[in-house]
């Protein structure tokens, strides 16, 4: 199975909205919300394709000395296949290249798989937010996690085989 990872293009907002809805049906971000987020100065993101299927996305903000992961989602059929780890690595790498010293995010306290992913990737709990996520009509607390980043390795590209022609755009040619 072939897979590709690449930077997220603003032309893909409608596709990312559909993917966000599939990954987070209780609290999806619509096209307008995603367009606003993607228009914030410092926004960056990555997507991963498996064959011809958009398998996952990761959205982040460059806040200077810190980057914040806003959302990371993987389609159910592609979970536990390395997509989330690859996207997380890409975001952390780019954050470091942009000068961030750390990456921060929130994860639902009851998201066992997400917490395991972040723990395995050197994120530690640094805070707590009450009633942060809406899930199935209830409110769930969030944990605030942080990962300190190593100094960037100059002249290294992530991933080494990234083809700039893989920028995500709507396949019908509209931009």
Secondary structure, 3 states (H helix, E strand, C coil): CCEEEEECCHHHHHHHHHHHHHHCCCCCCCHHHHHHHHCCCCEEEEEEEECCEEEEEEEEEECCCEEEEEEEEECHHHCCCCHHHHHHHHHHHHHHHCCCCEEEEEEECCCHHHHHHHHHCCCEEEEEEEEEEEECCEEEEEEEEEEECCCCCCCCCCCCCCCHHHCCCCCCCCC
